[in-house]
Amino acid sequence: MKGSHIGELEELVLLTVGSLFDEAYGVAVMDEVREQAGRDMNISAIHAVLRRLEEKGLLKSRMGGSTNERGGRRKRLFTLTKEGKLALDQSISLRQSLYERIPKITYNFSI
């Protein structure tokens, strides 16, 4: 596995692939990131992140069947690997642990 650290965008894409389960391909991931996170990204950026996560061993891909709507072209479908799920678990655990360390004080945010 090449590098185990994941950045915020990689985490977002991993979460999206996991949530799309067996329907995670470039355009679907891009659309879901836009809809759920409000991040407008181009398909080239999504493909770059997907490839990087696959190189790290956090995703695996396979070619789906061809469809008429895609002019006979096949989709590359992505799924989380065991290592990808573990990376997400660790990331969420770290974020939760840090969040819980915020002092329990009353913030006075007046305008």
PEJO-V679253 format. One line per field, one symbol per residue. ss: DSSP state (A for helix, B for strand, O for the rest). burial: 1 if it has 24 or more other C-alpha atoms within 12 Angstrom, else 0. A space follows every 50 residues. Layout:
ss = ???
burial = ???
This chain:
ss = OOOOOOOAAAAAAAAAAAAAAAAOOAAAAAAAAAAAAOOOOOAAAAAAAA AAAAAOOOBBBBBBBBOAAAOOOBBBBBBBOAAAAAAAAAAAAAAAAAAA OOOOOOOOOOO
burial = 00000100011111111101001111111111100000001000011011 11110111111000000000000011111110111011001000000000 00000000000
